[in-house]
Amino acid sequence: MSARRRTSVIRDPVHGDVHLTDEEMRILDTLEMQRLRGVRQLGTAYLVFPGALHTRFDHSIGSLHTARGVIEAVNRNFELDPAGSVAIGEEEARVIRIGALVHDVTHVPFGHSIEDQDGIFGRHDLPHRFQAMLGPRTALGKVLRDQGVVEDVLGILEAGDRTAQVPPYWRQIVGGTLASDILDYLARDAYFTGLRLAIDPRVTGYLKVDRATQNLYVDLAKHDLLREDILSEVVRLLEARYHFSERVYYHHAKVAAGALVARAVELALAAGVVQESDFYAETDASVLDLLERRVEKSSRAVKERVRSLVTRFRERRLPKRVCVFPRYENAAHQESLVARFFAPGGAKARQDVEARIADLARFATGRDVDVIVYCPARAMQLKEAGMHVRWPGVAGVAPLSQFQARVPRLADLEASYRNLWKFYVFADAPTEVLPKVAEIAAAEFAPAVNAYRPSVR
């Protein structure tokens, strides 16, 4: 009896029944994968959307399921029209599904705040992270080695030593612009936040693999005419991701909550009581305990500040916005702000300006003010329209972004993504003193334009 046959069914609230093989269940049951039950998919977003308690464990199962759907669509389209395309074999499908299942195993708690937005650690998908998590000493690494797939999986995750070259479509099915990852998390995030943003599954119905380049692509051509309905569905998917970014991923209260955790991590790192690798085995809950425990070995000032930040996060006492410098008002100043204040190189500059604003506010109001300056990365996780398409009248396949002139909505989306960037000044202070703090902070960052005025109500 094959160990690969489907024997287990997991009931998923988003996709219904998800079927896993015995070897996929072995992977799922490793310590490294089970840890993901304690890492929320949307980090601090549950403080804004109370239902957003879903985890990276859930998402991993969903990504495996959506990878299966993509593979089936590719093979169905090959059967209907094999010219210039290829099918995905059973052994290939096995490895791709496993890649989809483990693609998020390197995520640390509050990773989007600590890594992507604050830049304190490098991104979760850097090669050394996967090599550590899938190494021969981990339970997951041992299982993948027993199954003979570890090198191919590292190739999919772009974390191998390049001795195992894998076809581009293996990676694109798992982590491309139109991939199992995004197809699951958009549906899952919508379900658990309660937002009515749906993706039509028809968007995957025209996926093929190009024989010449081995790229996954969307076939937009039929009888030399543009399939406008399919193009619209692809753009709708990109628009849905933008709307989630605007309403959830970069919601100001989520950012403020993440800033509390990120600053506590930054202080503990600077004090030398933690290092990046300490976070690899932690969950959202345990990492807060870790910070409080480790700072016992640091100075009194660091200990009190980290404890205060963690306590305020646990009690949802979020700092308030006092200044917001959006890119759409500050295109000329964005580069200089990022250069000065983005972590890790900007940590000292941020701390200095925070102390200066707090001192001036104390002098002006007689009240103690705790200030956090938040400067995100310039890229803001922009997902370009990088999926390949076959465009009528154009030879071969090419990234959709190359046809931007013919699809004006793509240019609009790219500009909208860039304008999500905002430089914040947060403060933990009595409401009545916030306008004065805003005035001091706005002067500190002039000539950058502050677009926000705190209310005293």
The 8 nearest C-alpha neighbors of each residue, nearest first, counted from 0:
[[1, 2, 4, 3, 21, 6, 5, 20],
 [2, 0, 3, 4, 21, 5, 20, 22],
 [1, 3, 21, 4, 22, 0, 20, 5],
 [4, 2, 20, 1, 21, 22, 5, 23],
 [3, 5, 20, 1, 2, 6, 21, 19],
 [6, 4, 20, 19, 7, 18, 3, 21],
 [5, 7, 20, 4, 21, 19, 8, 18],
 [8, 6, 19, 18, 5, 20, 9, 21],
 [7, 9, 18, 17, 16, 19, 10, 6],
 [10, 8, 17, 16, 11, 18, 7, 19],
 [9, 11, 16, 15, 17, 8, 12, 14],
 [10, 12, 15, 13, 14, 16, 9, 17],
 [13, 11, 15, 14, 10, 190, 187, 16],
 [12, 14, 11, 15, 187, 186, 190, 61],
 [15, 13, 11, 12, 16, 17, 61, 64],
 [14, 16, 11, 10, 12, 13, 17, 9],
 [17, 15, 10, 9, 11, 8, 18, 14],
 [16, 18, 9, 8, 64, 10, 15, 19],
 [17, 19, 8, 7, 5, 16, 9, 20],
 [20, 18, 7, 5, 23, 8, 24, 6],
 [19, 21, 5, 3, 23, 4, 22, 6],
 [20, 22, 24, 2, 23, 3, 6, 25],
 [21, 23, 25, 24, 20, 3, 2, 26],
 [24, 22, 26, 20, 25, 21, 19, 27],
 [23, 25, 27, 21, 26, 22, 28, 20],
 [26, 24, 22, 28, 23, 27, 21, 29],
 [27, 25, 23, 24, 28, 29, 139, 22],
 [26, 28, 24, 25, 32, 29, 23, 33],
 [27, 29, 25, 26, 24, 33, 30, 32],
 [30, 28, 32, 31, 26, 27, 139, 138],
 [31, 29, 33, 32, 34, 138, 28, 139],
 [30, 32, 34, 29, 33, 139, 104, 138],
 [33, 31, 34, 29, 30, 35, 27, 104],
 [32, 34, 30, 35, 31, 36, 29, 28],
 [35, 33, 36, 32, 31, 37, 30, 282],
 [34, 36, 56, 38, 37, 33, 55, 32],
 [37, 35, 56, 34, 33, 54, 38, 55],
 [38, 36, 282, 35, 34, 283, 39, 54],
 [39, 37, 35, 282, 283, 54, 108, 36],
 [40, 38, 54, 42, 41, 53, 55, 52],
 [39, 41, 54, 55, 42, 53, 38, 58],
 [42, 40, 44, 39, 43, 51, 45, 248],
 [41, 43, 109, 39, 44, 40, 111, 108],
 [42, 44, 45, 253, 46, 257, 41, 256],
 [45, 43, 46, 253, 47, 41, 42, 48],
 [46, 44, 49, 48, 51, 47, 43, 52],
 [45, 47, 44, 43, 48, 49, 253, 315],
 [48, 46, 45, 44, 49, 253, 252, 43],
 [47, 49, 45, 50, 192, 51, 46, 44],
 [50, 48, 45, 51, 46, 47, 52, 192],
 [49, 51, 191, 52, 48, 192, 45, 193],
 [52, 50, 45, 191, 192, 49, 48, 53],
 [51, 53, 50, 45, 39, 54, 49, 191],
 [54, 52, 51, 39, 40, 57, 191, 55],
 [55, 53, 39, 40, 56, 57, 38, 36],
 [54, 56, 58, 40, 35, 57, 38, 59],
 [55, 57, 35, 36, 59, 54, 58, 60],
 [58, 56, 54, 55, 60, 59, 61, 53],
 [57, 59, 55, 61, 56, 60, 62, 54],
 [60, 58, 100, 62, 56, 61, 57, 55],
 [59, 61, 63, 57, 58, 62, 100, 64],
 [62, 60, 58, 64, 59, 63, 183, 65],
 [63, 61, 179, 59, 65, 64, 180, 60],
 [62, 64, 100, 66, 99, 60, 96, 61],
 [63, 65, 61, 67, 62, 66, 17, 60],
 [64, 66, 68, 179, 62, 67, 63, 61],
 [67, 65, 179, 69, 63, 68, 64, 62],
 [66, 68, 70, 64, 65, 69, 71, 63],
 [67, 69, 65, 71, 66, 70, 72, 64],
 [68, 70, 72, 66, 71, 67, 73, 65],
 [71, 69, 67, 73, 72, 68, 66, 74],
 [70, 72, 68, 74, 69, 73, 75, 67],
 [73, 71, 75, 69, 70, 74, 204, 76],
 [74, 72, 207, 70, 76, 206, 71, 75],
 [75, 73, 77, 86, 71, 76, 72, 70],
 [74, 76, 72, 78, 77, 73, 71, 79],
 [77, 75, 79, 73, 78, 74, 80, 72],
 [78, 76, 81, 74, 80, 75, 79, 86],
 [77, 79, 75, 76, 80, 81, 74, 86],
 [80, 78, 76, 77, 75, 81, 74, 82],
 [79, 81, 77, 78, 82, 76, 84, 83],
 [82, 80, 77, 84, 78, 83, 79, 85],
 [83, 81, 84, 80, 77, 85, 210, 79],
 [84, 82, 210, 209, 81, 85, 211, 208],
 [83, 85, 210, 209, 208, 81, 82, 77],
 [86, 84, 210, 208, 77, 209, 87, 81],
 [85, 87, 74, 77, 88, 73, 84, 208],
 [88, 86, 91, 74, 92, 85, 89, 70],
 [87, 89, 91, 90, 92, 86, 93, 74],
 [88, 90, 92, 91, 93, 87, 94, 86],
 [91, 89, 93, 92, 88, 94, 87, 95],
 [92, 90, 88, 94, 93, 89, 95, 87],
 [93, 91, 89, 95, 90, 94, 96, 88],
 [92, 94, 90, 91, 96, 95, 89, 97],
 [95, 93, 97, 91, 96, 92, 98, 90],
 [96, 94, 98, 92, 97, 93, 169, 91],
 [97, 95, 99, 63, 98, 93, 94, 92],
 [96, 98, 100, 94, 99, 95, 101, 93],
 [99, 97, 95, 152, 96, 100, 101, 102],
 [100, 98, 96, 63, 173, 102, 97, 62],
 [99, 101, 97, 59, 63, 98, 102, 60],
 [102, 100, 104, 98, 103, 99, 97, 59],
 [101, 103, 99, 98, 104, 100, 156, 59],
 [104, 102, 105, 101, 106, 59, 55, 100],
 [103, 105, 101, 106, 102, 32, 31, 35],
 [106, 104, 103, 123, 128, 129, 107, 132],
 [107, 105, 123, 104, 103, 110, 108, 279],
 [106, 108, 110, 279, 278, 109, 105, 281],
 [109, 107, 283, 110, 282, 38, 106, 281],
 [110, 108, 42, 112, 111, 113, 107, 283],
 [109, 111, 113, 107, 108, 114, 112, 106],
 [110, 112, 115, 114, 109, 113, 116, 42],
 [113, 111, 116, 257, 110, 109, 114, 117],
 [112, 114, 110, 261, 117, 119, 111, 118],
 [115, 113, 118, 120, 110, 111, 122, 119],
 [114, 116, 111, 118, 117, 112, 122, 113],
 [115, 117, 375, 112, 118, 376, 114, 111],
 [118, 116, 113, 375, 119, 114, 112, 342],
 [117, 119, 114, 342, 120, 115, 116, 113],
 [120, 118, 343, 113, 117, 114, 342, 121],
 [121, 119, 114, 118, 113, 122, 275, 343],
 [122, 120, 114, 118, 123, 119, 125, 115],
 [121, 123, 124, 114, 125, 115, 120, 118],
 [122, 124, 106, 105, 125, 121, 128, 114],
 [125, 123, 122, 126, 128, 129, 105, 156],
 [124, 126, 128, 127, 123, 122, 129, 158],
 [125, 127, 158, 129, 128, 130, 124, 157],
 [128, 126, 130, 129, 125, 131, 158, 124],
 [129, 127, 131, 126, 130, 125, 105, 132],
 [130, 128, 132, 131, 126, 127, 133, 158],
 [129, 131, 127, 133, 128, 134, 132, 126],
 [130, 132, 134, 128, 129, 133, 127, 137],
 [131, 133, 129, 134, 130, 128, 105, 137],
 [134, 132, 140, 130, 131, 129, 139, 137],
 [133, 135, 140, 131, 130, 136, 132, 137],
 [136, 134, 140, 141, 137, 133, 144, 138],
 [137, 135, 134, 138, 140, 141, 133, 139],
 [138, 136, 140, 139, 135, 134, 141, 133],
 [137, 139, 141, 140, 29, 142, 30, 136],
 [140, 138, 142, 137, 141, 29, 133, 143],
 [141, 139, 133, 134, 137, 135, 143, 138],
 [140, 142, 144, 138, 139, 143, 135, 145],
 [141, 143, 145, 139, 144, 140, 146, 138],
 [144, 142, 149, 146, 140, 145, 141, 148],
 [145, 143, 147, 141, 146, 142, 149, 140],
 [144, 146, 142, 143, 147, 141, 148, 140],
 [145, 147, 143, 144, 148, 142, 22, 149],
 [146, 148, 144, 145, 149, 143, 150, 151],
 [149, 147, 151, 143, 146, 150, 152, 144],
 [148, 150, 143, 152, 144, 151, 147, 153],
 [151, 149, 153, 152, 148, 163, 154, 159],
 [150, 152, 154, 148, 153, 149, 163, 155],
 [151, 153, 155, 149, 154, 98, 150, 148],
 [154, 152, 159, 158, 156, 150, 155, 151],
 [153, 155, 151, 157, 159, 152, 156, 165],
 [156, 154, 170, 152, 157, 153, 169, 151],
 [155, 157, 153, 158, 154, 152, 102, 170],
 [158, 156, 154, 155, 159, 153, 126, 170],
 [157, 159, 126, 153, 156, 154, 129, 130],
 [160, 158, 153, 154, 161, 157, 150, 126],
 [159, 161, 162, 158, 163, 154, 153, 150],
 [162, 160, 163, 159, 164, 154, 158, 157],
 [163, 161, 160, 164, 159, 150, 154, 165],
 [162, 164, 161, 150, 151, 154, 165, 159],
 [165, 163, 161, 162, 154, 166, 151, 155],
 [164, 166, 154, 163, 167, 151, 155, 169],
 [165, 167, 168, 169, 213, 164, 170, 214],
 [168, 166, 169, 170, 214, 213, 171, 165],
 [167, 169, 171, 215, 214, 170, 166, 172],
 [170, 168, 167, 172, 171, 166, 95, 155],
 [171, 169, 155, 173, 168, 167, 172, 174],
 [170, 172, 175, 168, 174, 173, 169, 167],
 [173, 171, 178, 169, 170, 168, 174, 179],
 [172, 174, 99, 179, 170, 171, 178, 180],
 [175, 173, 171, 178, 180, 170, 172, 179],
 [176, 174, 171, 178, 177, 172, 173, 386],
 [175, 177, 386, 178, 385, 384, 174, 382],
 [178, 176, 175, 386, 181, 182, 179, 172],
 [179, 177, 172, 175, 180, 174, 173, 181],
 [178, 180, 66, 65, 62, 182, 173, 181],
 [181, 179, 178, 62, 183, 182, 174, 173],
 [180, 182, 184, 183, 178, 179, 185, 177],
 [183, 181, 179, 180, 185, 184, 178, 186],
 [184, 182, 181, 186, 180, 62, 185, 61],
 [183, 185, 187, 181, 186, 188, 182, 180],
 [186, 184, 188, 187, 183, 182, 181, 189],
 [185, 187, 189, 183, 184, 188, 190, 182],
 [188, 186, 184, 190, 189, 185, 183, 13],
 [187, 189, 185, 191, 190, 184, 186, 192],
 [190, 188, 194, 186, 192, 187, 191, 193],
 [189, 191, 187, 193, 188, 192, 186, 194],
 [190, 192, 51, 50, 188, 193, 189, 187],
 [193, 191, 51, 189, 194, 48, 50, 190],
 [192, 194, 190, 191, 189, 195, 50, 48],
 [195, 193, 189, 192, 196, 190, 191, 188],
 [196, 194, 197, 193, 189, 190, 192, 186],
 [195, 197, 194, 189, 239, 198, 186, 185],
 [196, 198, 195, 199, 186, 189, 239, 185],
 [199, 197, 200, 236, 196, 186, 235, 185],
 [198, 200, 201, 202, 197, 232, 236, 203],
 [201, 199, 202, 203, 198, 204, 182, 232],
 [200, 202, 204, 199, 203, 232, 205, 229],
 [201, 203, 200, 232, 204, 199, 233, 229],
 [204, 202, 201, 205, 206, 200, 69, 72],
 [203, 205, 201, 202, 72, 206, 200, 73],
 [206, 204, 217, 203, 218, 207, 202, 76],
 [205, 207, 217, 73, 216, 203, 204, 72],
 [206, 208, 73, 216, 215, 217, 209, 205],
 [209, 207, 215, 84, 214, 85, 213, 216],
 [208, 210, 84, 213, 214, 211, 212, 83],
 [209, 211, 84, 213, 83, 85, 212, 208],
 [210, 212, 209, 213, 83, 84, 214, 395],
 [211, 213, 214, 209, 210, 167, 396, 208],
 [214, 212, 209, 210, 167, 211, 208, 168],
 [215, 213, 168, 209, 212, 208, 167, 216],
 [216, 214, 208, 168, 207, 209, 171, 387],
 [217, 215, 387, 388, 207, 206, 208, 214],
 [218, 216, 206, 388, 205, 219, 207, 389],
 [217, 219, 389, 205, 220, 388, 216, 206],
 [220, 218, 226, 389, 390, 225, 217, 388],
 [221, 219, 391, 225, 224, 218, 390, 226],
 [222, 220, 224, 223, 226, 225, 219, 391],
 [221, 223, 224, 220, 391, 225, 226, 392],
 [224, 222, 391, 221, 220, 392, 225, 390],
 [225, 223, 221, 222, 220, 391, 226, 219],
 [224, 226, 220, 227, 219, 391, 221, 223],
 [227, 225, 219, 228, 229, 220, 230, 224],
 [228, 226, 230, 229, 225, 231, 219, 232],
 [227, 229, 231, 230, 226, 232, 225, 233],
 [230, 228, 232, 231, 227, 226, 233, 202],
 [229, 231, 227, 233, 232, 228, 234, 226],
 [230, 232, 234, 228, 229, 233, 235, 227],
 [231, 233, 235, 229, 230, 234, 202, 236],
 [234, 232, 230, 236, 235, 231, 202, 229],
 [235, 233, 237, 231, 236, 232, 238, 230],
 [234, 236, 238, 232, 233, 237, 231, 239],
 [235, 237, 239, 233, 234, 238, 198, 232],
 [238, 236, 234, 240, 235, 239, 241, 233],
 [237, 239, 235, 241, 236, 240, 234, 242],
 [240, 238, 236, 242, 241, 237, 235, 243],
 [241, 239, 243, 237, 238, 242, 244, 236],
 [240, 242, 244, 238, 239, 243, 245, 237],
 [241, 243, 245, 239, 244, 240, 246, 238],
 [244, 242, 240, 246, 247, 245, 241, 248],
 [245, 243, 248, 241, 242, 247, 249, 246],
 [244, 246, 242, 243, 249, 247, 241, 248],
 [245, 247, 243, 250, 244, 242, 248, 249],
 [248, 246, 250, 243, 244, 249, 245, 44],
 [247, 249, 244, 250, 243, 245, 246, 41],
 [250, 248, 247, 244, 245, 251, 254, 246],
 [251, 249, 247, 253, 252, 246, 248, 254],
 [250, 252, 254, 253, 249, 255, 320, 256],
 [253, 251, 255, 254, 250, 256, 47, 317],
 [254, 252, 256, 44, 250, 251, 255, 43],
 [253, 255, 251, 257, 252, 256, 258, 250],
 [256, 254, 252, 258, 257, 253, 251, 318],
 [257, 255, 253, 259, 258, 254, 317, 252],
 [256, 258, 254, 112, 260, 259, 255, 261],
 [257, 259, 261, 255, 256, 260, 262, 254],
 [260, 258, 256, 262, 257, 261, 308, 263],
 [259, 261, 263, 257, 258, 262, 264, 309],
 [262, 260, 258, 264, 113, 263, 259, 257],
 [261, 263, 265, 264, 259, 260, 258, 266],
 [262, 264, 305, 260, 266, 261, 265, 308],
 [265, 263, 261, 267, 262, 266, 268, 260],
 [264, 266, 262, 268, 263, 267, 261, 269],
 [267, 265, 269, 263, 268, 264, 262, 270],
 [266, 268, 270, 264, 269, 265, 272, 273],
 [269, 267, 271, 265, 273, 270, 266, 274],
 [268, 270, 266, 271, 267, 265, 272, 273],
 [269, 271, 267, 268, 272, 266, 297, 301],
 [272, 270, 268, 269, 273, 267, 274, 297],
 [271, 273, 270, 293, 267, 268, 294, 296],
 [274, 272, 268, 271, 267, 277, 275, 293],
 [273, 275, 277, 276, 268, 272, 271, 278],
 [274, 276, 277, 278, 120, 273, 279, 268],
 [275, 277, 278, 279, 274, 280, 273, 128],
 [278, 276, 275, 274, 279, 273, 280, 281],
 [277, 279, 281, 276, 280, 275, 107, 286],
 [278, 280, 276, 277, 107, 281, 105, 275],
 [279, 281, 278, 277, 282, 34, 31, 107],
 [282, 280, 278, 286, 285, 279, 108, 283],
 [281, 283, 37, 285, 38, 284, 108, 286],
 [284, 282, 108, 38, 286, 285, 37, 109],
 [285, 283, 282, 286, 287, 288, 37, 281],
 [286, 284, 288, 282, 287, 281, 283, 289],
 [285, 287, 289, 288, 281, 284, 283, 282],
 [288, 286, 290, 289, 285, 284, 291, 309],
 [289, 287, 285, 291, 286, 290, 292, 284],
 [288, 290, 286, 292, 287, 291, 293, 285],
 [289, 291, 287, 293, 292, 288, 294, 286],
 [292, 290, 288, 289, 294, 293, 306, 287],
 [291, 293, 289, 290, 294, 295, 288, 296],
 [292, 294, 290, 295, 291, 272, 289, 296],
 [295, 293, 297, 296, 302, 291, 292, 290],
 [294, 296, 293, 297, 292, 302, 291, 298],
 [297, 295, 294, 293, 272, 298, 302, 292],
 [298, 296, 294, 295, 302, 270, 301, 299],
 [299, 297, 301, 300, 302, 296, 294, 295],
 [298, 300, 302, 301, 303, 297, 295, 304],
 [301, 299, 303, 298, 302, 304, 297, 305],
 [302, 300, 304, 298, 303, 299, 305, 297],
 [301, 303, 299, 294, 305, 300, 304, 298],
 [304, 302, 306, 300, 301, 305, 307, 299],
 [303, 305, 307, 301, 306, 302, 300, 308],
 [306, 304, 263, 308, 307, 302, 303, 301],
 [305, 307, 303, 309, 304, 308, 310, 302],
 [306, 308, 304, 310, 305, 309, 311, 303],
 [307, 309, 305, 311, 306, 310, 259, 263],
 [308, 310, 312, 306, 311, 307, 305, 313],
 [311, 309, 313, 307, 312, 308, 306, 314],
 [310, 312, 316, 314, 308, 309, 313, 315],
 [311, 313, 315, 309, 310, 314, 316, 308],
 [314, 312, 310, 311, 315, 309, 316, 308],
 [313, 315, 311, 312, 316, 310, 317, 309],
 [316, 314, 312, 317, 313, 311, 46, 256],
 [317, 315, 311, 314, 312, 318, 313, 310],
 [316, 318, 315, 256, 255, 319, 311, 312],
 [319, 317, 427, 426, 425, 255, 316, 320],
 [320, 318, 425, 426, 427, 321, 317, 255],
 [319, 321, 425, 322, 424, 426, 318, 453],
 [320, 322, 437, 425, 453, 424, 319, 433],
 [323, 321, 424, 451, 437, 449, 320, 423],
 [324, 322, 423, 451, 449, 450, 422, 325],
 [323, 325, 449, 422, 421, 448, 450, 423],
 [326, 324, 421, 327, 328, 420, 323, 329],
 [325, 327, 329, 330, 328, 418, 420, 421],
 [326, 328, 325, 418, 329, 330, 420, 419],
 [329, 327, 326, 325, 330, 448, 324, 450],
 [328, 330, 326, 332, 331, 327, 333, 447],
 [329, 331, 326, 333, 332, 327, 328, 334],
 [330, 332, 329, 333, 334, 447, 335, 328],
 [333, 331, 329, 330, 335, 334, 447, 336],
 [334, 332, 336, 330, 335, 329, 331, 337],
 [333, 335, 337, 336, 332, 338, 331, 377],
 [334, 336, 338, 337, 332, 333, 339, 331],
 [335, 337, 333, 339, 338, 334, 340, 332],
 [338, 336, 341, 334, 340, 339, 335, 333],
 [337, 339, 335, 336, 340, 334, 341, 345],
 [340, 338, 336, 337, 345, 335, 341, 348],
 [339, 341, 345, 337, 349, 336, 338, 348],
 [340, 342, 345, 337, 374, 338, 339, 375],
 [343, 341, 345, 344, 118, 346, 119, 117],
 [342, 344, 119, 345, 346, 118, 341, 120],
 [343, 345, 342, 346, 341, 340, 347, 339],
 [344, 346, 340, 342, 341, 348, 343, 339],
 [345, 347, 349, 342, 348, 343, 344, 350],
 [346, 348, 350, 349, 345, 351, 344, 340],
 [349, 347, 351, 345, 346, 350, 340, 352],
 [350, 348, 346, 352, 347, 351, 340, 353],
 [349, 351, 353, 347, 348, 352, 354, 346],
 [352, 350, 348, 354, 349, 353, 347, 355],
 [351, 353, 355, 349, 354, 350, 356, 348],
 [354, 352, 350, 356, 370, 355, 351, 349],
 [355, 353, 357, 351, 352, 356, 358, 350],
 [354, 356, 352, 358, 357, 353, 359, 351],
 [355, 357, 359, 353, 358, 354, 360, 352],
 [356, 358, 360, 354, 355, 368, 359, 361],
 [359, 357, 361, 355, 360, 356, 354, 362],
 [358, 360, 362, 356, 361, 357, 363, 355],
 [361, 359, 363, 357, 362, 358, 436, 364],
 [362, 360, 365, 366, 358, 364, 359, 363],
 [361, 363, 359, 360, 365, 364, 358, 366],
 [364, 362, 360, 361, 365, 359, 435, 366],
 [365, 363, 366, 361, 362, 360, 432, 435],
 [364, 366, 361, 362, 363, 367, 360, 368],
 [365, 367, 361, 364, 368, 360, 428, 432],
 [366, 368, 361, 369, 365, 428, 357, 360],
 [367, 369, 428, 357, 427, 370, 366, 426],
 [368, 370, 427, 426, 357, 428, 367, 371],
 [369, 371, 426, 353, 425, 368, 357, 427],
 [372, 370, 425, 424, 353, 426, 373, 369],
 [371, 373, 424, 423, 349, 425, 353, 374],
 [374, 372, 423, 422, 424, 371, 375, 258],
 [373, 375, 422, 341, 340, 337, 372, 423],
 [376, 374, 116, 117, 341, 377, 373, 422],
 [377, 375, 378, 116, 379, 341, 374, 117],
 [376, 378, 379, 375, 337, 420, 333, 334],
 [377, 379, 380, 376, 381, 417, 420, 375],
 [380, 378, 381, 377, 376, 420, 417, 375],
 [381, 379, 378, 382, 115, 376, 416, 116],
 [380, 382, 379, 378, 383, 416, 417, 413],
 [383, 381, 380, 384, 176, 385, 237, 413],
 [382, 384, 385, 381, 413, 400, 176, 386],
 [383, 385, 400, 399, 386, 382, 176, 398],
 [386, 384, 398, 383, 176, 399, 400, 387],
 [385, 387, 398, 176, 384, 399, 177, 216],
 [388, 386, 398, 216, 397, 399, 396, 385],
 [389, 387, 217, 216, 396, 397, 218, 399],
 [388, 390, 396, 218, 219, 220, 217, 391],
 [389, 391, 393, 219, 220, 388, 392, 225],
 [392, 390, 220, 223, 393, 224, 225, 389],
 [391, 393, 223, 390, 394, 224, 220, 389],
 [394, 392, 391, 390, 395, 389, 396, 397],
 [393, 395, 392, 396, 389, 390, 391, 397],
 [396, 394, 393, 389, 397, 209, 211, 390],
 [395, 397, 389, 388, 387, 394, 398, 390],
 [396, 398, 387, 388, 399, 389, 395, 401],
 [399, 397, 387, 385, 400, 386, 401, 388],
 [398, 400, 401, 402, 384, 387, 388, 386],
 [399, 401, 384, 403, 402, 398, 385, 383],
 [402, 400, 399, 403, 398, 397, 404, 384],
 [403, 401, 400, 405, 404, 399, 406, 398],
 [402, 404, 406, 400, 405, 401, 409, 407],
 [403, 405, 402, 406, 407, 401, 410, 409],
 [404, 406, 403, 402, 407, 408, 401, 409],
 [405, 407, 403, 408, 404, 409, 402, 410],
 [408, 406, 409, 410, 404, 403, 405, 411],
 [407, 409, 411, 410, 406, 412, 234, 403],
 [410, 408, 412, 407, 411, 403, 406, 413],
 [409, 411, 413, 412, 408, 407, 414, 403],
 [412, 410, 408, 414, 409, 413, 415, 407],
 [413, 411, 415, 409, 410, 414, 408, 416],
 [412, 414, 410, 416, 415, 411, 409, 417],
 [415, 413, 417, 411, 412, 416, 410, 418],
 [414, 416, 412, 418, 413, 417, 411, 419],
 [417, 415, 413, 419, 418, 414, 412, 381],
 [416, 418, 414, 415, 419, 420, 413, 379],
 [417, 419, 415, 420, 326, 416, 327, 414],
 [418, 420, 416, 417, 421, 415, 245, 326],
 [421, 419, 418, 326, 325, 417, 379, 422],
 [422, 420, 325, 324, 326, 423, 419, 323],
 [421, 423, 324, 374, 323, 373, 325, 375],
 [424, 422, 323, 373, 322, 372, 421, 425],
 [423, 425, 372, 322, 321, 371, 320, 373],
 [426, 424, 320, 371, 319, 318, 321, 370],
 [425, 427, 370, 318, 319, 369, 428, 371],
 [426, 428, 318, 369, 368, 319, 370, 425],
 [427, 429, 368, 426, 430, 433, 369, 432],
 [430, 428, 431, 432, 433, 427, 366, 368],
 [431, 429, 433, 432, 455, 428, 456, 454],
 [432, 430, 455, 429, 433, 434, 456, 428],
 [431, 433, 435, 430, 434, 429, 436, 364],
 [432, 434, 436, 430, 435, 431, 437, 321],
 [435, 433, 437, 436, 432, 453, 438, 321],
 [436, 434, 438, 437, 433, 432, 439, 360],
 [435, 437, 433, 439, 434, 438, 360, 440],
 [438, 436, 321, 434, 440, 435, 439, 322],
 [437, 439, 435, 441, 436, 440, 434, 442],
 [440, 438, 436, 442, 437, 441, 443, 435],
 [439, 441, 443, 437, 442, 438, 436, 356],
 [440, 442, 438, 443, 444, 439, 437, 449],
 [443, 441, 445, 439, 440, 444, 438, 446],
 [442, 444, 440, 441, 445, 439, 356, 352],
 [443, 445, 441, 442, 447, 446, 440, 448],
 [446, 444, 447, 442, 443, 441, 448, 449],
 [445, 447, 448, 444, 442, 332, 441, 443],
 [448, 446, 445, 444, 329, 332, 449, 324],
 [447, 449, 324, 446, 450, 329, 328, 445],
 [448, 450, 324, 323, 322, 451, 441, 447],
 [449, 451, 323, 324, 448, 452, 322, 325],
 [452, 450, 323, 322, 449, 453, 321, 324],
 [451, 453, 454, 321, 322, 450, 434, 437],
 [454, 452, 321, 434, 433, 451, 455, 320],
 [453, 455, 456, 452, 434, 430, 433, 431],
 [454, 456, 431, 430, 453, 433, 434, 432],
 [455, 454, 430, 431, 453, 433, 429, 434]]
